[in-house]
Amino acid sequence: MGGFFGTVKKSSCIADLFYGTDYNSHLGTKRGGMATYDSATGRFNRSIHNLGNNYFRSKFDDELSKFTGNSGIGVISDNDPQPIVFNSHLGKFAIVTVAKIHNIQQLEEELLNKNHHFAELSAGDVNPTELIALLITEGKDFVEGIENVYNKIEGSCSLLLLTENGIIAARDKLGRTPIVVGKKDDAFAVSSESSSFPNLEYEIHSFIGPGEIIHITADEVIQLRKPNEEMQICSFLWVYYGFPTSCYEGQNVEEVRFRSGYEMGLTDDSEVDCACGIPDSGVGMALGYAEGKGVPYHRAISKYTPTWPRSFTPSNQAMRNLVAKMKLIPNRAMLEGKRLLFCDDSIVRGTQLSDNVKVLYDYGAREVHMRIACPPLVYGCKYLGFTSSKSDLELITRKIIGELEGDPNAKLDRYSTTGSPEYNAMVEVIRKRFGLTSLKFNTIETLVKAIGLPKCKICTHCFDGSSHF
């Protein structure tokens, strides 16, 4: 998916920018970049690195001395190299984005026909961030240019612009991804994750609304465009992507996961000895489940964090499967002879679940029950790149629907309806396929209740197919 961080200070911003950007590392896997503006020299400095085999910090630590200035933006990207630095009739600026554009080829053709050109090709394809920058330069000012982006793209786009006069932050028109504003005595900051703030001594100042555009300096936040009424923030942020200490729309990630598990535990009639969480994002749910169910929480699987960060995701599928297994180490002492209930965030392809369940039985588990924080993923995401699946048909649910119906696109509304005969049949096939004693998914209703926002404000497309372009 990706995440970004930007800050404007009355003193050097480099340390805050470096660590603030790093605190978004769990949101992206491929590239990291930073850009700063030095008003004393009038120069932008930029650097981009591939993150496929190493951490953001290790890539940038040795070159921090080349950055100067009081304002800067950084990004952890899941796709294109960023930031891009532009010179246009609007002035000089650097840009970072969190975006997914469905009609990129159509927009590329339109821009080429208007005599624009693309200089930042990535693997032979147009760089989406450069395309967004070109759309912005079609406006008479930055606000009109960003509204042009909102009106032209199909998908989603949130962005930061580093200008010669501060940072402009613009959230996706339907607010699918969050932007939070932080404040301290000599600075303001904007970030995809509020977890970037505490250790840098920022306090949450405000949450940018859907389609809202703001301008920040070291002294103030100025609203350039009012937020839209309609919002479709991604529910999967709380389920999987969000860091536990982060808040979106005032709703803390760990609290949502805990409430989700607690609600499931209250109504679950399974007889188990303890609840366990699959690290990392299943832990909060498992703690809530244990309290709701009235059983102890045990840490039967631990994640090996020194060399296997969450963000390390090889491009090769076979290696991804191996890495997913290598990150998690089972504890035989906590498994042997137990009736275990495990909580996890989701089931996408099912590869990791298959490996995990086999290991649990191999290490002596008597029963393995699985509880999933969200409903079954029946539809691929049209708005954010939150899984590495290239097609809906890679989802385990769609493969099973294909087996049951002869067509992976058949009766999707029925298979996504909790409690329907089709839904129950699909869940039972998944349970048997992975050798689980029992398997239950959270309902949309329980997830929405745990998030604490009105259903109309939350995107649940991947669960029920609802669409809002």
C-alpha positions in Angstrom: 0.0 0.0 0.0 2.5 2.6 1.1 2.8 5.4 3.7 4.4 8.8 4.0 5.6 11.4 6.4 6.3 15.1 6.1 7.4 17.9 8.5 8.1 21.6 8.6 10.3 22.8 11.5 11.9 26.0 12.7 15.1 24.0 12.9 16.6 21.2 10.9 14.0 18.6 10.0 16.4 15.8 9.0 16.2 13.6 12.1 12.4 13.9 12.4 12.0 13.1 8.7 14.3 10.1 8.8 12.6 8.5 11.8 9.1 9.6 10.9 9.3 8.0 7.5 10.9 4.9 8.9 7.8 4.5 11.2 5.8 3.9 8.0 7.9 0.9 7.0 5.2 -1.6 7.8 3.0 -0.1 5.0 5.3 -0.7 2.1 7.9 -3.2 0.9 9.7 -2.1 -2.3 11.1 1.5 -2.2 11.8 4.3 0.2 12.6 7.9 -0.6 13.1 11.3 1.0 13.2 14.9 -0.3 14.1 18.1 1.6 14.0 21.8 0.7 16.7 24.2 2.0 15.4 27.7 1.9 19.0 29.1 2.4 20.1 27.6 -0.9 16.8 27.3 -2.7 17.6 23.6 -3.5 15.7 20.4 -3.2 17.6 17.3 -2.3 16.2 13.8 -3.1 17.2 10.2 -2.6 15.4 6.9 -3.4 16.5 3.4 -2.5 15.1 -0.1 -3.2 14.1 -1.9 0.0 13.7 -5.4 -1.2 16.7 -6.7 0.7 17.2 -4.3 3.5 15.6 -1.8 5.9 14.8 1.9 5.2 17.1 3.0 8.0 20.1 1.1 6.8 19.7 2.4 3.3 19.5 6.1 4.3 21.6 6.3 7.5 24.9 6.9 5.7 23.7 9.7 3.5 21.7 11.8 5.9 24.5 14.4 5.9 23.6 15.3 2.3 20.1 16.5 3.3 19.7 20.0 4.6 16.7 22.2 5.3 13.8 22.7 7.6 11.1 21.0 5.6 10.9 17.5 4.0 8.8 14.6 2.9 9.5 10.9 2.9 7.7 7.8 1.6 7.7 4.0 1.9 6.3 2.8 -1.4 4.8 -0.5 -2.5 5.4 0.2 -6.2 6.9 3.3 -7.9 10.2 5.1 -7.1 9.4 8.3 -5.1 9.7 11.3 -4.4 9.5 13.0 -7.8 10.9 16.6 -8.0 9.2 19.0 -10.5 9.6 22.4 -11.9 6.4 23.9 -13.3 4.4 27.1 -13.7 3.2 26.4 -10.1 6.8 26.5 -8.9 9.2 23.9 -7.8 7.9 21.0 -5.7 8.5 17.4 -4.7 5.7 14.9 -4.5 5.0 11.6 -2.8 1.8 9.6 -3.1 -0.2 6.6 -1.8 -2.3 5.7 -4.8 -3.8 3.1 -7.0 -4.9 4.2 -10.4 -7.1 1.9 -12.6 -7.3 4.2 -15.6 -3.6 5.0 -15.8 -3.2 4.0 -19.4 -6.1 6.2 -20.5 -4.7 9.1 -18.5 -1.2 8.5 -19.9 -2.6 8.8 -23.5 -4.6 11.9 -22.6 -1.5 13.6 -21.2 0.7 12.6 -24.1 -1.9 14.0 -26.5 -1.6 17.3 -24.6 2.2 17.3 -25.3 3.2 16.3 -21.8 6.0 13.9 -21.5 7.1 11.2 -18.9 10.7 11.1 -17.7 10.4 8.7 -14.7 9.5 5.4 -16.4 9.6 2.5 -13.9 10.3 -0.9 -15.5 9.1 0.5 -18.8 5.8 1.7 -17.4 4.7 5.2 -16.5 5.5 6.2 -12.9 2.1 6.8 -11.2 3.5 9.5 -9.0 4.8 11.4 -12.1 1.4 11.1 -13.8 -0.3 12.5 -10.7 2.2 15.4 -10.7 1.5 16.2 -14.3 -2.3 16.2 -13.6 -1.6 18.7 -10.8 0.4 21.0 -13.1 -2.7 21.3 -15.3 -4.3 23.5 -12.6 -3.9 27.2 -12.3 -2.8 26.6 -8.6 -2.1 23.6 -6.4 -5.7 23.3 -5.2 -7.2 23.2 -8.7 -4.4 20.8 -9.8 -5.2 18.4 -6.9 -8.9 18.6 -7.6 -8.0 17.7 -11.2 -6.4 14.5 -9.8 -9.6 13.8 -7.7 -11.8 14.2 -10.8 -9.6 12.3 -13.3 -8.4 9.2 -11.6 -10.3 6.0 -10.9 -9.0 4.4 -7.7 -7.6 6.4 -4.9 -4.8 9.0 -4.2 -3.5 10.7 -1.1 -0.4 12.9 -1.5 2.1 15.3 0.0 3.7 18.2 -1.9 6.9 19.8 -0.6 6.9 23.3 -1.9 9.2 26.3 -1.4 6.7 27.6 1.2 5.8 24.5 3.2 4.0 21.2 2.7 0.6 20.7 1.0 -1.2 17.5 2.2 -4.2 16.2 0.3 -6.2 13.1 1.3 -8.0 10.9 -1.2 -11.4 12.3 -2.1 -13.2 9.4 -0.3 -10.6 9.2 2.4 -9.7 5.6 1.7 -6.2 6.2 3.2 -5.7 8.4 6.3 -3.6 11.4 6.9 -3.0 12.7 10.5 -1.5 16.0 11.5 0.9 16.2 14.4 2.2 19.3 16.3 5.0 20.2 18.7 6.5 23.5 19.8 8.6 24.2 16.8 7.0 22.1 14.1 4.0 20.5 12.4 4.0 17.1 10.7 1.7 15.0 8.5 1.8 11.2 8.4 -0.1 8.1 7.2 0.5 6.7 10.7 0.0 8.5 14.0 2.5 6.0 15.5 5.2 8.1 13.8 4.5 10.9 16.4 5.1 9.9 20.0 8.8 9.3 20.0 9.4 12.4 18.0 7.4 14.4 20.6 4.5 15.3 18.3 0.9 15.2 19.6 -2.0 14.4 17.3 -3.4 17.8 16.2 -6.1 16.7 13.7 -7.2 14.2 11.1 -7.4 15.4 7.5 -10.9 14.7 6.1 -11.8 13.1 2.8 -10.7 15.3 -0.1 -9.4 17.9 2.3 -6.3 19.9 1.3 -4.2 21.7 3.9 -1.0 23.7 3.9 1.4 23.4 6.8 4.3 25.5 7.9 6.3 25.4 11.1 3.7 27.8 12.7 0.3 26.9 11.4 -2.1 24.6 9.5 -4.2 26.4 6.8 -7.2 24.7 5.2 -7.1 25.1 1.4 -10.1 22.9 0.6 -12.9 21.7 2.9 -13.4 18.0 3.4 -16.1 16.0 1.5 -19.1 14.7 3.4 -18.8 11.1 2.0 -16.0 8.9 3.3 -15.0 5.3 2.5 -12.0 4.7 4.7 -10.5 1.2 4.3 -11.6 -1.2 7.0 -8.6 -3.4 6.4 -6.4 -0.7 7.9 -7.6 -1.7 11.3 -7.6 -5.4 10.5 -4.1 -5.8 9.1 -2.1 -2.8 7.9 -2.2 -0.4 10.8 0.4 -0.4 13.5 -1.2 -1.1 17.0 -0.5 2.4 18.4 -1.9 4.2 15.4 -5.3 5.9 15.2 -7.5 6.6 12.2 -10.5 8.8 12.5 -9.9 8.8 16.3 -10.1 5.0 16.4 -7.1 3.2 17.8 -5.9 0.1 15.9 -5.2 -2.1 18.9 -8.5 -1.2 20.5 -10.4 -2.1 17.4 -8.6 -5.5 17.2 -9.3 -6.1 20.9 -13.0 -5.2 20.6 -13.3 -7.4 17.5 -11.8 -10.4 19.3 -13.8 -9.7 22.5 -17.1 -9.7 20.6 -16.2 -13.1 19.0 -15.2 -14.6 22.3 -18.4 -13.6 24.0 -20.5 -15.7 21.5 -18.1 -18.5 20.6 -19.1 -21.9 22.0 -15.9 -23.8 21.2 -14.2 -25.6 24.1 -10.5 -24.5 24.1 -7.7 -24.4 26.6 -6.3 -21.0 25.5 -6.3 -18.3 22.9 -3.2 -17.4 20.8 -2.4 -14.8 18.2 -0.6 -15.1 15.0 2.0 -12.3 15.1 1.7 -9.5 14.6 -1.8 -8.4 13.7 -3.6 -11.4 15.2 -2.3 -10.7 18.7 -4.6 -7.8 19.7 -7.6 -9.8 18.5 -6.5 -12.9 20.5 -6.1 -10.8 23.7 -9.7 -9.6 23.2 -11.0 -13.0 22.4 -9.3 -14.5 25.5 -11.1 -11.9 27.7 -14.4 -12.3 26.0 -14.2 -16.1 26.2 -12.8 -16.3 29.6 -9.7 -18.4 28.7 -6.0 -17.6 29.2 -3.9 -16.0 26.4 -0.8 -18.0 25.6 2.0 -17.0 23.2 2.5 -20.3 21.4 4.1 -18.7 18.3 6.7 -16.0 18.4 7.9 -13.8 15.5 11.6 -13.6 15.0 12.0 -9.9 14.6 15.8 -9.3 14.4 16.2 -10.3 10.7 12.6 -10.8 9.5 10.8 -7.5 9.6 7.2 -7.4 8.5 8.1 -5.3 5.5 10.6 -7.8 4.1 8.6 -9.4 1.2 10.5 -10.9 -1.7 9.0 -10.5 -5.1 9.2 -14.2 -5.9 6.1 -16.1 -4.7 8.0 -19.2 -3.6 10.4 -17.1 -1.5 7.4 -15.2 0.0 5.9 -18.4 1.1 9.3 -19.5 2.6 9.8 -16.2 4.4 6.3 -16.2 5.8 7.1 -19.6 7.4 10.6 -18.6 8.6 9.4 -15.5 10.4 7.3 -17.5 12.9 8.7 -19.9 15.4 6.4 -22.3 17.3 6.9 -23.1 21.0 6.4 -26.8 21.6 6.1 -26.3 25.4 3.0 -24.1 24.9 1.5 -26.3 22.2 1.8 -29.9 23.2 -1.5 -31.6 24.1 -3.5 -28.3 24.0 -6.8 -27.4 22.4 -5.6 -24.2 20.8 -7.6 -21.3 19.4 -5.6 -19.0 17.1 -6.6 -15.6 15.9 -5.3 -14.1 12.6 -6.1 -11.0 10.6 -7.3 -12.7 7.3 -6.9 -15.5 4.9 -5.8 -14.4 1.4 -4.4 -17.3 -0.5 -4.1 -19.7 2.4 -0.5 -20.6 1.8 0.7 -19.3 5.2 -2.2 -20.8 7.1 -1.5 -24.2 5.6 2.1 -24.1 6.8 1.2 -22.8 10.2 -1.5 -25.4 10.9 0.8 -28.3 9.9 3.5 -27.0 12.2 1.1 -26.7 15.1 0.0 -30.3 14.8 3.6 -31.5 14.3 4.5 -29.8 17.6 1.8 -31.7 19.5 -1.4 -29.5 19.3 -4.4 -31.7 20.1 -6.9 -29.3 18.4 -6.4 -26.2 16.3 -9.3 -23.7 16.0 -9.0 -20.6 13.9 -10.8 -17.3 14.2 -10.3 -14.6 11.6 -10.7 -10.9 12.3 -12.5 -10.0 9.1 -15.1 -11.7 6.8 -13.8 -13.8 4.0 -12.0 -11.8 1.2 -14.2 -12.6 -1.8 -13.4 -9.5 -3.9 -10.0 -8.1 -4.7 -9.4 -4.5 -3.6 -10.1 -2.0 -6.4 -8.8 1.0 -4.4 -5.6 0.0 -2.5 -2.8 -2.5 -3.0 -3.3 -4.2 0.3 -2.4 -7.7 -0.9 0.1 -9.0 -3.5 -2.7 -10.8 -5.3 -2.7 -9.7 -9.0 -6.2 -11.1 -9.5 -9.4 -11.8 -7.6 -9.0 -15.4 -8.8 -5.9 -15.9 -6.6 -8.0 -15.5 -3.5 -8.6 -18.9 -1.7 -12.3 -18.0 -1.6 -12.6 -17.6 -5.4 -10.7 -20.8 -6.0 -13.1 -22.7 -3.8 -16.2 -21.0 -5.4 -14.8 -22.2 -8.7 -14.6 -25.7 -7.4 -18.1 -25.7 -6.0 -19.8 -23.8 -8.8 -17.6 -24.5 -11.8 -17.2 -20.7 -12.1 -15.1 -18.6 -9.6 -17.4 -15.6 -10.3 -20.7 -17.4 -9.6 -23.1 -16.3 -6.8 -20.6 -14.0 -5.2 -23.3 -12.2 -3.3 -24.4 -15.4 -1.7 -20.9 -16.5 -0.8 -20.2 -13.2 0.8 -23.4 -13.3 2.9 -22.6 -14.7 6.4 -24.7 -17.7 7.3 -26.0 -18.4 3.7 -25.7 -22.1 2.6 -23.1 -21.0 0.1 -21.1 -19.2 2.7 -21.2 -22.1 5.1 -20.2 -24.5 2.4 -17.2 -22.4 1.4 -16.0 -22.0 5.0 -16.3 -25.7 5.6 -14.2 -26.5 2.5 -11.5 -24.1 3.9 -11.7 -25.7 7.3 -11.2 -29.2 5.9 -8.5 -28.2 3.5 -6.3 -26.9 6.2 -7.2 -29.5 8.8 -8.7 -27.1 11.3 -10.9 -28.3 14.2 -13.1 -25.3 13.6 -13.0 -22.1 11.6 -15.0 -18.9 12.0 -14.7 -15.5 10.3 -15.8 -12.2 11.9 -19.0 -10.7 10.4 -19.1 -7.3 8.8 -21.5 -6.2 11.5 -19.0 -7.1 14.3 -16.1 -5.5 12.4 -18.0 -2.3 11.9 -19.1 -2.2 15.5 -15.4 -2.7 16.6 -14.2 0.1 14.4 -16.8 2.4 15.9 -17.7 4.4 12.7 -20.9 4.4 10.8 -21.0 1.6 8.1 -21.6 4.2 5.4 -18.2 5.7 6.3 -16.2 2.5 5.9 -15.2 0.6 2.8 -16.0 -3.1 2.9 -15.7 -3.8 -0.8 -13.3 -6.7 -0.4 -15.9 -8.5 1.8 -19.2 -7.6 0.2 -18.4 -6.1 -3.2 -19.8 -2.6 -2.4 -18.2 -0.1 -4.8 -17.7 3.7 -4.6 -15.5 5.2 -7.3 
